[in-house]
Amino acid sequence: MDRRAFLLLTLAGCADPQLEPTLTQVVGTGAPPPAPTPVATEPVPVVSGDPNFDGWLASFRPKAMAAGIPEAVLDRELAGLTPNDRVAVLDGKQPEFSKPVGDYVKGVISDARIAQGRQFRAELTYLPGLEATYGVPREIVLAIWAMESGFGKIQGDMDVVRSLASLAADGRRRAWAESELISALRILATGQQTRDKLTGSWAGAMGQTQFLPGVYLSTAVDGDGDGRRDIWGSTHDALASTANYMKKAGWRPGESWSREVLLPAGFDYSLSEQDREPLATWTARGVKRADGLPWNSADRASSASLILPSGASGPAFLIFPNHGVIMRYNNSTAYALGVGLMALRFGGEGPLVTPWPAETPLSRADRVLAQESLTKLGFDTGGVDGAIGPNSRAAVRAWQKSRGLPADGYLTPQLIGTLSLQAAGL
């Protein structure tokens, strides 16, 4: 979906506050306890003064009871609940300008963050055990921790129950929000956390690595052995839970996630963003690791695809299946590259060989004009919505190739100007 892909490329630090979290795409909300037989209840009285919210609340209560949430818990946790108007605003907000991937990655991988990550890598003595247990490199877990909460410093202080209720009442993603709200209520009903501690982002993501309530129930683990799964206060629990999540999402031990590569002269850039191919195929095309080192045996037995996030003038990457696992945490190429490259730096590797070029952010009007122009010229973008995702980039590559241009699928203001003139017949 082009709109979702665009939104996810506009991240500016940790998981984008413009977006719904994507952890629930991998693991469910856990098996609920046996549901008691629902009993008839009086309609929930109007308490917020917002008819839409109060109407939703009245309809939600029997759903929660049918899912096994005790009536006493609903009475306690939903009493006096009011909507948070800021949540709906954040959920519906769409940025006017899209942040280039290179700018995003440069922004999240600072010298200070690299130094701090390397320090944690040396000082957290349980990390080797997590790596042995789950098969996920400690550097990847540390990078996710850095991205999601600044190493635990910025976890969000919003009431998760109120945030999810506000999202559900708003209606745009009601089924998803209600499911997560029921999971949050189950956490409270089973005594795994108290309401004052059940805090997180406006979208309901919680703890040091920002788990949704359903993911907490199904995936969080007790890393430090104290009998509780405390992803808020225990870094050990938070990092162990993240490693467990990545394992369940399909992490392949021993394989790379993304690697910067150098392309030979005359390379066909239209091969980017295609299905994965055996590494031997890329080697035969003259693609080499940018650091000059050989591929390990696991990579040689795997497959990869090529991406050019900043076009032909920027760094090129071969991405392996583990890159896709990182995207299961947050479905954004920018996010996955940020995590992957940061992890390599935590492990002692140097910066990119090919630097990110200077890029101009595109306004929504620019993106709409590009899609309209491509459509008029006969190149299908999958719709005109101002979101430059895989369909739109494929259309750009096809147009570039038809004009004998480097088919890297990368839009610039100059290229959009050319497209517009051609579409107008000038």
DRENDO-1510 file (C-alpha; in Angstrom, 1 decimal, always signed):
<recs>
REC; n; res; u; v; w
REC; 1; MET; +0.0; +0.0; +0.0 .
REC; 2; ASP; +1.6; +3.2; -1.2 .
REC; 3; ARG; +0.1; +5.4; +1.5 .
REC; 4; ARG; +1.3; +3.2; +4.3 .
REC; 5; ALA; +4.8; +2.9; +2.8 .
REC; 6; PHE; +5.0; +6.7; +2.5 .
REC; 7; LEU; +4.0; +7.3; +6.1 .
REC; 8; LEU; +6.5; +4.8; +7.3 .
REC; 9; LEU; +9.3; +6.4; +5.5 .
REC; 10; THR; +8.6; +9.7; +7.3 .
REC; 11; LEU; +9.8; +8.4; +10.7 .
REC; 12; ALA; +11.9; +10.8; +12.6 .
REC; 13; GLY; +13.5; +8.9; +15.5 .
REC; 14; CYS; +11.8; +5.9; +16.9 .
REC; 15; ALA; +8.6; +4.3; +15.6 .
REC; 16; ASP; +6.7; +7.1; +13.9 .
REC; 17; PRO; +3.9; +8.7; +16.1 .
REC; 18; GLN; +1.9; +9.1; +12.9 .
REC; 19; LEU; +1.4; +5.4; +12.5 .
REC; 20; GLU; -0.1; +2.4; +14.1 .
REC; 21; PRO; +2.4; +0.0; +15.4 .
REC; 22; THR; +2.9; -3.2; +13.3 .
REC; 23; LEU; +3.9; -5.8; +15.9 .
REC; 24; THR; +0.5; -7.4; +15.8 .
REC; 25; GLN; +1.2; -8.5; +12.2 .
REC; 26; VAL; +3.5; -11.2; +13.5 .
REC; 27; VAL; +2.1; -12.5; +16.8 .
REC; 28; GLY; -1.4; -12.6; +18.1 .
REC; 29; THR; -2.8; -11.5; +21.4 .
REC; 30; GLY; -2.2; -14.7; +23.2 .
REC; 31; ALA; -4.8; -17.3; +24.3 .
REC; 32; PRO; -7.4; -15.7; +26.5 .
REC; 33; PRO; -8.6; -17.4; +29.7 .
REC; 34; PRO; -11.9; -19.2; +29.4 .
REC; 35; ALA; -14.6; -16.6; +28.9 .
REC; 36; PRO; -17.4; -16.4; +31.5 .
REC; 37; THR; -20.9; -16.3; +30.3 .
REC; 38; PRO; -21.8; -12.7; +29.7 .
REC; 39; VAL; -24.5; -11.3; +31.9 .
REC; 40; ALA; -26.9; -8.5; +31.2 .
REC; 41; THR; -25.7; -5.2; +32.3 .
REC; 42; GLU; -27.2; -1.7; +32.5 .
REC; 43; PRO; -26.0; +0.7; +29.7 .
REC; 44; VAL; -22.9; +2.5; +30.7 .
REC; 45; PRO; -23.9; +6.0; +31.8 .
REC; 46; VAL; -22.8; +9.0; +29.9 .
REC; 47; VAL; -19.7; +10.2; +31.7 .
REC; 48; SER; -17.6; +12.1; +29.2 .
REC; 49; GLY; -20.1; +14.4; +27.6 .
REC; 50; ASP; -19.0; +13.1; +24.2 .
REC; 51; PRO; -22.0; +11.2; +22.7 .
REC; 52; ASN; -19.8; +9.4; +20.2 .
REC; 53; PHE; -17.3; +8.2; +22.8 .
REC; 54; ASP; -20.1; +7.2; +25.3 .
REC; 55; GLY; -22.0; +5.4; +22.6 .
REC; 56; TRP; -18.9; +3.4; +21.7 .
REC; 57; LEU; -18.1; +2.7; +25.3 .
REC; 58; ALA; -21.6; +1.2; +25.8 .
REC; 59; SER; -21.1; -1.0; +22.8 .
REC; 60; PHE; -17.6; -2.1; +23.8 .
REC; 61; ARG; -18.5; -3.3; +27.3 .
REC; 62; PRO; -20.3; -6.5; +26.2 .
REC; 63; LYS; -17.5; -7.3; +23.7 .
REC; 64; ALA; -15.0; -7.1; +26.4 .
REC; 65; MET; -17.1; -9.4; +28.7 .
REC; 66; ALA; -17.5; -11.9; +25.9 .
REC; 67; ALA; -13.7; -11.9; +25.5 .
REC; 68; GLY; -13.3; -12.9; +29.1 .
REC; 69; ILE; -12.7; -9.6; +30.9 .
REC; 70; PRO; -14.4; -9.7; +34.3 .
REC; 71; GLU; -17.3; -7.2; +34.9 .
REC; 72; ALA; -15.5; -5.9; +38.0 .
REC; 73; VAL; -12.4; -5.1; +36.0 .
REC; 74; LEU; -14.6; -3.2; +33.5 .
REC; 75; ASP; -16.3; -1.3; +36.3 .
REC; 76; ARG; -13.0; -0.3; +37.8 .
REC; 77; GLU; -11.0; +0.5; +34.6 .
REC; 78; LEU; -13.7; +2.1; +32.5 .
REC; 79; ALA; -15.4; +4.2; +35.2 .
REC; 80; GLY; -15.0; +7.9; +34.3 .
REC; 81; LEU; -13.1; +7.2; +31.1 .
REC; 82; THR; -13.0; +10.2; +28.7 .
REC; 83; PRO; -11.5; +10.5; +25.2 .
REC; 84; ASN; -8.1; +12.0; +24.7 .
REC; 85; ASP; -8.6; +14.4; +21.7 .
REC; 86; ARG; -4.9; +14.6; +21.1 .
REC; 87; VAL; -4.8; +10.9; +20.2 .
REC; 88; ALA; -7.3; +11.3; +17.3 .
REC; 89; VAL; -5.4; +14.3; +16.0 .
REC; 90; LEU; -2.1; +12.3; +16.0 .
REC; 91; ASP; -3.7; +9.3; +14.4 .
REC; 92; GLY; -5.1; +11.3; +11.6 .
REC; 93; LYS; -2.2; +13.6; +11.0 .
REC; 94; GLN; -0.3; +13.2; +7.7 .
REC; 95; PRO; +3.0; +15.0; +7.2 .
REC; 96; GLU; +3.2; +17.6; +4.5 .
REC; 97; PHE; +6.8; +16.7; +3.6 .
REC; 98; SER; +8.3; +13.3; +3.3 .
REC; 99; LYS; +11.7; +12.9; +5.0 .
REC; 100; PRO; +14.3; +11.4; +2.7 .
REC; 101; VAL; +15.6; +8.0; +3.9 .
REC; 102; GLY; +19.1; +9.2; +4.1 .
REC; 103; ASP; +18.2; +12.2; +6.3 .
REC; 104; TYR; +16.3; +9.8; +8.6 .
REC; 105; VAL; +19.2; +7.4; +8.9 .
REC; 106; LYS; +21.7; +10.1; +9.5 .
REC; 107; GLY; +19.4; +11.5; +12.2 .
REC; 108; VAL; +19.1; +8.3; +14.2 .
REC; 109; ILE; +22.8; +7.2; +14.0 .
REC; 110; SER; +24.7; +9.8; +15.9 .
REC; 111; ASP; +28.2; +9.5; +17.3 .
REC; 112; ALA; +26.7; +9.8; +20.8 .
REC; 113; ARG; +24.3; +7.0; +20.2 .
REC; 114; ILE; +26.9; +4.7; +18.7 .
REC; 115; ALA; +29.2; +5.3; +21.8 .
REC; 116; GLN; +26.3; +4.6; +24.2 .
REC; 117; GLY; +25.3; +1.4; +22.3 .
REC; 118; ARG; +28.8; +0.1; +22.4 .
REC; 119; GLN; +29.0; +0.8; +26.1 .
REC; 120; PHE; +25.8; -1.1; +26.8 .
REC; 121; ARG; +27.1; -3.9; +24.6 .
REC; 122; ALA; +30.1; -4.2; +26.8 .
REC; 123; GLU; +28.4; -3.7; +30.2 .
REC; 124; LEU; +25.1; -5.7; +29.9 .
REC; 125; THR; +26.5; -9.1; +30.8 .
REC; 126; TYR; +23.3; -11.0; +30.0 .
REC; 127; LEU; +23.4; -10.1; +26.3 .
REC; 128; PRO; +25.5; -13.1; +25.2 .
REC; 129; GLY; +23.0; -15.4; +26.9 .
REC; 130; LEU; +20.1; -13.7; +25.1 .
REC; 131; GLU; +21.9; -14.1; +21.8 .
REC; 132; ALA; +22.6; -17.8; +22.5 .
REC; 133; THR; +19.0; -18.4; +23.6 .
REC; 134; TYR; +17.2; -16.6; +20.8 .
REC; 135; GLY; +19.7; -16.5; +18.0 .
REC; 136; VAL; +19.3; -12.8; +17.5 .
REC; 137; PRO; +22.5; -10.7; +17.5 .
REC; 138; ARG; +22.8; -8.5; +20.6 .
REC; 139; GLU; +23.5; -5.5; +18.4 .
REC; 140; ILE; +20.2; -5.8; +16.7 .
REC; 141; VAL; +18.4; -5.9; +20.1 .
REC; 142; LEU; +20.3; -2.9; +21.3 .
REC; 143; ALA; +19.5; -1.0; +18.1 .
REC; 144; ILE; +15.8; -1.6; +18.5 .
REC; 145; TRP; +16.1; -0.5; +22.1 .
REC; 146; ALA; +17.8; +2.7; +21.0 .
REC; 147; MET; +15.3; +3.4; +18.2 .
REC; 148; GLU; +12.2; +2.7; +20.2 .
REC; 149; SER; +12.9; +4.5; +23.5 .
REC; 150; GLY; +16.4; +6.1; +23.4 .
REC; 151; PHE; +17.7; +3.1; +25.5 .
REC; 152; GLY; +14.7; +3.2; +27.8 .
REC; 153; LYS; +14.6; +6.9; +28.4 .
REC; 154; ILE; +11.5; +7.8; +26.4 .
REC; 155; GLN; +8.8; +5.2; +26.8 .
REC; 156; GLY; +5.7; +7.4; +26.7 .
REC; 157; ASP; +3.7; +8.5; +29.6 .
REC; 158; MET; +0.1; +8.3; +28.2 .
REC; 159; ASP; -2.5; +6.0; +29.8 .
REC; 160; VAL; -2.7; +3.1; +27.4 .
REC; 161; VAL; -6.3; +2.2; +28.2 .
REC; 162; ARG; -7.4; +5.8; +27.5 .
REC; 163; SER; -5.4; +6.0; +24.3 .
REC; 164; LEU; -6.7; +2.8; +22.9 .
REC; 165; ALA; -10.3; +3.7; +23.9 .
REC; 166; SER; -9.9; +7.0; +22.1 .
REC; 167; LEU; -8.7; +5.3; +19.0 .
REC; 168; ALA; -11.5; +2.8; +19.1 .
REC; 169; ALA; -14.1; +5.4; +19.6 .
REC; 170; ASP; -12.7; +7.5; +16.7 .
REC; 171; GLY; -13.5; +4.5; +14.5 .
REC; 172; ARG; -10.9; +4.6; +11.8 .
REC; 173; ARG; -9.2; +1.5; +13.2 .
REC; 174; ARG; -11.8; +0.3; +15.6 .
REC; 175; ALA; -11.4; -3.4; +15.4 .
REC; 176; TRP; -7.6; -3.2; +15.9 .
REC; 177; ALA; -7.9; -0.7; +18.8 .
REC; 178; GLU; -10.6; -2.7; +20.5 .
REC; 179; SER; -8.6; -5.9; +20.3 .
REC; 180; GLU; -5.6; -4.1; +21.8 .
REC; 181; LEU; -7.7; -2.5; +24.5 .
REC; 182; ILE; -9.1; -5.9; +25.5 .
REC; 183; SER; -5.5; -7.2; +25.7 .
REC; 184; ALA; -4.6; -4.2; +27.9 .
REC; 185; LEU; -7.6; -4.9; +30.2 .
REC; 186; ARG; -6.5; -8.6; +30.4 .
REC; 187; ILE; -3.0; -7.5; +31.6 .
REC; 188; LEU; -4.8; -5.5; +34.4 .
REC; 189; ALA; -7.3; -8.3; +35.1 .
REC; 190; THR; -4.5; -10.9; +35.6 .
REC; 191; GLY; -2.4; -8.6; +37.8 .
REC; 192; GLN; +0.5; -8.4; +35.4 .
REC; 193; GLN; +0.6; -4.7; +35.7 .
REC; 194; THR; -1.3; -1.9; +37.5 .
REC; 195; ARG; -3.1; +0.9; +35.7 .
REC; 196; ASP; -0.7; +3.6; +36.8 .
REC; 197; LYS; +2.2; +1.7; +35.3 .
REC; 198; LEU; +0.4; +0.7; +32.1 .
REC; 199; THR; +1.7; +3.7; +30.2 .
REC; 200; GLY; +3.1; +4.2; +26.7 .
REC; 201; SER; +2.7; +6.1; +23.4 .
REC; 202; TRP; -0.5; +7.6; +22.1 .
REC; 203; ALA; -1.0; +4.5; +20.0 .
REC; 204; GLY; -0.7; +2.1; +22.9 .
REC; 205; ALA; +2.9; +0.9; +22.4 .
REC; 206; MET; +4.4; +0.2; +25.8 .
REC; 207; GLY; +7.8; -0.2; +27.6 .
REC; 208; GLN; +11.4; +0.1; +26.7 .
REC; 209; THR; +10.9; -1.5; +23.2 .
REC; 210; GLN; +7.3; -0.4; +22.7 .
REC; 211; PHE; +5.2; -3.6; +22.7 .
REC; 212; LEU; +1.5; -3.5; +22.0 .
REC; 213; PRO; -0.6; -5.1; +24.8 .
REC; 214; GLY; -1.4; -8.1; +22.6 .
REC; 215; VAL; +2.3; -8.7; +21.9 .
REC; 216; TYR; +3.1; -8.3; +25.5 .
REC; 217; LEU; +0.7; -11.1; +26.4 .
REC; 218; SER; +2.0; -13.5; +23.8 .
REC; 219; THR; +5.7; -12.6; +23.6 .
REC; 220; ALA; +7.1; -10.8; +26.6 .
REC; 221; VAL; +9.4; -12.9; +28.8 .
REC; 222; ASP; +10.8; -12.7; +32.3 .
REC; 223; GLY; +14.4; -12.2; +31.5 .
REC; 224; ASP; +15.7; -11.4; +35.0 .
REC; 225; GLY; +13.9; -14.3; +36.7 .
REC; 226; ASP; +12.0; -12.2; +39.3 .
REC; 227; GLY; +8.6; -13.7; +38.3 .
REC; 228; ARG; +7.3; -10.7; +36.4 .
REC; 229; ARG; +7.5; -9.6; +32.8 .
REC; 230; ASP; +8.4; -6.0; +33.4 .
REC; 231; ILE; +9.2; -4.4; +30.0 .
REC; 232; TRP; +8.9; -0.9; +31.6 .
REC; 233; GLY; +11.3; -1.1; +34.6 .
REC; 234; SER; +13.5; -4.1; +33.7 .
REC; 235; THR; +15.9; -3.6; +30.8 .
REC; 236; HIS; +16.7; -7.3; +31.0 .
REC; 237; ASP; +13.0; -8.3; +30.5 .
REC; 238; ALA; +12.6; -5.7; +27.7 .
REC; 239; LEU; +15.6; -6.9; +25.7 .
REC; 240; ALA; +14.9; -10.6; +26.3 .
REC; 241; SER; +11.3; -10.0; +25.1 .
REC; 242; THR; +12.5; -8.2; +22.0 .
REC; 243; ALA; +14.9; -11.0; +21.2 .
REC; 244; ASN; +12.0; -13.5; +21.6 .
REC; 245; TYR; +9.9; -11.4; +19.4 .
REC; 246; MET; +12.5; -11.3; +16.6 .
REC; 247; LYS; +13.0; -15.1; +16.9 .
REC; 248; LYS; +9.2; -15.7; +16.6 .
REC; 249; ALA; +9.1; -13.3; +13.6 .
REC; 250; GLY; +11.5; -15.6; +11.7 .
REC; 251; TRP; +15.1; -14.3; +12.4 .
REC; 252; ARG; +17.7; -16.5; +10.6 .
REC; 253; PRO; +20.8; -16.8; +12.8 .
REC; 254; GLY; +24.1; -16.3; +11.1 .
REC; 255; GLU; +22.7; -14.4; +8.1 .
REC; 256; SER; +23.2; -10.7; +7.4 .
REC; 257; TRP; +20.3; -8.3; +7.4 .
REC; 258; SER; +21.4; -5.5; +5.1 .
REC; 259; ARG; +24.8; -4.9; +3.5 .
REC; 260; GLU; +26.1; -1.9; +1.6 .
REC; 261; VAL; +27.3; -2.9; -1.8 .
REC; 262; LEU; +29.1; -1.4; -4.8 .
REC; 263; LEU; +27.6; -1.7; -8.2 .
REC; 264; PRO; +29.7; -2.0; -11.4 .
REC; 265; ALA; +29.7; +0.6; -14.2 .
REC; 266; GLY; +26.7; +0.3; -16.4 .
REC; 267; PHE; +24.6; -1.6; -13.9 .
REC; 268; ASP; +20.9; -1.9; -14.6 .
REC; 269; TYR; +19.3; +0.0; -11.8 .
REC; 270; SER; +15.8; -1.4; -12.7 .
REC; 271; LEU; +16.9; -4.6; -11.0 .
REC; 272; SER; +16.3; -2.8; -7.6 .
REC; 273; GLU; +13.2; -3.6; -5.5 .
REC; 274; GLN; +12.6; -6.9; -7.3 .
REC; 275; ASP; +12.2; -10.4; -5.7 .
REC; 276; ARG; +15.1; -11.8; -3.9 .
REC; 277; GLU; +17.6; -13.7; -5.9 .
REC; 278; PRO; +20.5; -16.0; -4.9 .
REC; 279; LEU; +23.6; -14.2; -3.8 .
REC; 280; ALA; +25.5; -15.9; -6.5 .
REC; 281; THR; +23.4; -14.1; -9.1 .
REC; 282; TRP; +24.3; -10.7; -7.6 .
REC; 283; THR; +27.9; -11.7; -7.5 .
REC; 284; ALA; +27.8; -12.7; -11.2 .
REC; 285; ARG; +26.4; -9.2; -12.0 .
REC; 286; GLY; +29.5; -7.7; -10.4 .
REC; 287; VAL; +27.9; -6.6; -7.1 .
REC; 288; LYS; +30.4; -6.6; -4.2 .
REC; 289; ARG; +30.4; -5.8; -0.5 .
REC; 290; ALA; +31.4; -2.2; -0.1 .
REC; 291; ASP; +33.8; -3.1; +2.8 .
REC; 292; GLY; +35.7; -5.4; +0.5 .
REC; 293; LEU; +35.2; -8.4; +2.8 .
REC; 294; PRO; +33.9; -11.8; +1.5 .
REC; 295; TRP; +30.4; -13.0; +2.1 .
REC; 296; ASN; +30.0; -15.5; +4.9 .
REC; 297; SER; +28.7; -19.0; +4.2 .
REC; 298; ALA; +25.2; -18.3; +5.5 .
REC; 299; ASP; +24.8; -15.3; +3.2 .
REC; 300; ARG; +26.2; -17.3; +0.2 .
REC; 301; ALA; +23.5; -19.8; +0.8 .
REC; 302; SER; +20.8; -17.2; +1.1 .
REC; 303; SER; +19.1; -14.7; -1.3 .
REC; 304; ALA; +18.8; -11.0; -1.3 .
REC; 305; SER; +17.3; -8.1; -3.2 .
REC; 306; LEU; +18.7; -4.7; -4.1 .
REC; 307; ILE; +17.5; -1.3; -2.8 .
REC; 308; LEU; +18.6; +2.2; -3.7 .
REC; 309; PRO; +16.9; +4.3; -1.1 .
REC; 310; SER; +18.5; +7.6; -2.3 .
REC; 311; GLY; +18.7; +6.6; -6.0 .
REC; 312; ALA; +21.7; +5.9; -8.1 .
REC; 313; SER; +23.8; +8.7; -6.4 .
REC; 314; GLY; +23.4; +7.2; -2.9 .
REC; 315; PRO; +24.5; +4.0; -1.2 .
REC; 316; ALA; +23.2; +0.7; -2.5 .
REC; 317; PHE; +22.2; -2.2; -0.3 .
REC; 318; LEU; +21.5; -5.9; -0.6 .
REC; 319; ILE; +18.8; -6.8; +1.9 .
REC; 320; PHE; +18.4; -10.3; +3.2 .
REC; 321; PRO; +15.4; -12.0; +4.8 .
REC; 322; ASN; +16.4; -10.7; +8.2 .
REC; 323; HIS; +15.9; -7.2; +7.0 .
REC; 324; GLY; +12.3; -8.2; +6.5 .
REC; 325; VAL; +12.1; -9.4; +10.0 .
REC; 326; ILE; +13.2; -6.0; +11.3 .
REC; 327; MET; +10.4; -4.6; +9.1 .
REC; 328; ARG; +8.0; -6.8; +11.0 .
REC; 329; TYR; +8.8; -4.7; +14.0 .
REC; 330; ASN; +8.1; -1.5; +12.1 .
REC; 331; ASN; +7.1; -1.8; +8.4 .
REC; 332; SER; +9.5; +0.9; +7.1 .
REC; 333; THR; +12.6; +0.6; +5.0 .
REC; 334; ALA; +14.0; +3.6; +6.7 .
REC; 335; TYR; +13.5; +2.1; +10.1 .
REC; 336; ALA; +14.9; -1.2; +9.1 .
REC; 337; LEU; +18.0; +0.4; +7.6 .
REC; 338; GLY; +18.4; +2.6; +10.7 .
REC; 339; VAL; +18.3; -0.5; +13.0 .
REC; 340; GLY; +20.5; -2.6; +10.8 .
REC; 341; LEU; +23.2; +0.1; +10.2 .
REC; 342; MET; +23.2; +1.1; +13.8 .
REC; 343; ALA; +23.7; -2.5; +14.8 .
REC; 344; LEU; +26.7; -2.8; +12.6 .
REC; 345; ARG; +28.2; +0.3; +14.2 .
REC; 346; PHE; +27.5; -1.0; +17.7 .
REC; 347; GLY; +29.5; -4.1; +16.6 .
REC; 348; GLY; +32.5; -2.0; +15.7 .
REC; 349; GLU; +32.1; -1.5; +12.0 .
REC; 350; GLY; +32.7; +1.9; +10.3 .
REC; 351; PRO; +30.4; +4.3; +8.4 .
REC; 352; LEU; +29.0; +3.8; +4.9 .
REC; 353; VAL; +31.5; +3.8; +2.1 .
REC; 354; THR; +29.1; +5.8; -0.2 .
REC; 355; PRO; +27.7; +8.7; +1.8 .
REC; 356; TRP; +24.1; +9.7; +1.7 .
REC; 357; PRO; +23.6; +12.5; -0.8 .
REC; 358; ALA; +22.0; +15.9; -0.1 .
REC; 359; GLU; +18.3; +15.4; -0.8 .
REC; 360; THR; +15.3; +17.6; -1.1 .
REC; 361; PRO; +12.2; +16.6; +0.8 .
REC; 362; LEU; +9.1; +16.3; -1.5 .
REC; 363; SER; +5.9; +18.0; -0.5 .
REC; 364; ARG; +2.6; +16.2; -0.8 .
REC; 365; ALA; +1.7; +18.4; -3.8 .
REC; 366; ASP; +5.0; +17.2; -5.5 .
REC; 367; ARG; +4.1; +13.6; -4.9 .
REC; 368; VAL; +0.6; +13.9; -6.1 .
REC; 369; LEU; +1.8; +15.7; -9.3 .
REC; 370; ALA; +4.3; +12.9; -10.0 .
REC; 371; GLN; +1.6; +10.3; -9.6 .
REC; 372; GLU; -0.9; +12.2; -11.8 .
REC; 373; SER; +1.8; +12.7; -14.5 .
REC; 374; LEU; +2.9; +9.1; -14.5 .
REC; 375; THR; -0.8; +8.0; -14.7 .
REC; 376; LYS; -1.4; +10.3; -17.7 .
REC; 377; LEU; +1.7; +9.0; -19.4 .
REC; 378; GLY; +0.4; +5.4; -19.0 .
REC; 379; PHE; +2.4; +4.2; -16.0 .
REC; 380; ASP; +0.3; +2.8; -13.3 .
REC; 381; THR; +1.1; +4.1; -9.8 .
REC; 382; GLY; -1.7; +2.2; -8.1 .
REC; 383; GLY; -3.6; +5.3; -7.3 .
REC; 384; VAL; -3.0; +9.0; -6.7 .
REC; 385; ASP; -2.7; +9.5; -2.9 .
REC; 386; GLY; +0.6; +11.4; -2.4 .
REC; 387; ALA; +2.3; +8.4; -1.0 .
REC; 388; ILE; +5.3; +7.2; -2.9 .
REC; 389; GLY; +5.5; +3.5; -2.3 .
REC; 390; PRO; +6.6; +0.4; -4.2 .
REC; 391; ASN; +3.9; +0.8; -6.9 .
REC; 392; SER; +4.8; +4.5; -7.6 .
REC; 393; ARG; +8.6; +3.7; -7.6 .
REC; 394; ALA; +8.0; +0.9; -10.1 .
REC; 395; ALA; +6.1; +3.3; -12.3 .
REC; 396; VAL; +9.0; +5.8; -12.1 .
REC; 397; ARG; +11.5; +3.0; -13.0 .
REC; 398; ALA; +9.4; +2.0; -16.0 .
REC; 399; TRP; +9.1; +5.6; -17.2 .
REC; 400; GLN; +12.9; +6.2; -16.7 .
REC; 401; LYS; +13.7; +3.0; -18.6 .
REC; 402; SER; +11.4; +3.9; -21.5 .
REC; 403; ARG; +13.3; +7.2; -21.8 .
REC; 404; GLY; +16.8; +5.7; -21.6 .
REC; 405; LEU; +17.4; +7.1; -18.1 .
REC; 406; PRO; +19.0; +5.4; -15.2 .
REC; 407; ALA; +16.0; +3.5; -13.9 .
REC; 408; ASP; +16.5; +3.9; -10.1 .
REC; 409; GLY; +12.9; +4.8; -9.3 .
REC; 410; TYR; +14.0; +7.9; -7.4 .
REC; 411; LEU; +12.0; +11.1; -7.6 .
REC; 412; THR; +13.6; +14.5; -7.4 .
REC; 413; PRO; +11.9; +17.9; -8.0 .
REC; 414; GLN; +13.7; +18.1; -11.3 .
REC; 415; LEU; +12.4; +14.7; -12.4 .
REC; 416; ILE; +8.8; +15.7; -11.3 .
REC; 417; GLY; +9.1; +18.8; -13.4 .
REC; 418; THR; +10.0; +16.8; -16.5 .
REC; 419; LEU; +7.2; +14.3; -15.8 .
REC; 420; SER; +4.7; +17.2; -15.5 .
REC; 421; LEU; +5.8; +18.8; -18.7 .
REC; 422; GLN; +5.6; +15.5; -20.7 .
REC; 423; ALA; +2.2; +14.8; -19.2 .
REC; 424; ALA; +1.0; +18.2; -20.4 .
REC; 425; GLY; +2.4; +17.5; -23.9 .
REC; 426; LEU; +5.0; +20.2; -23.7 .
</recs>
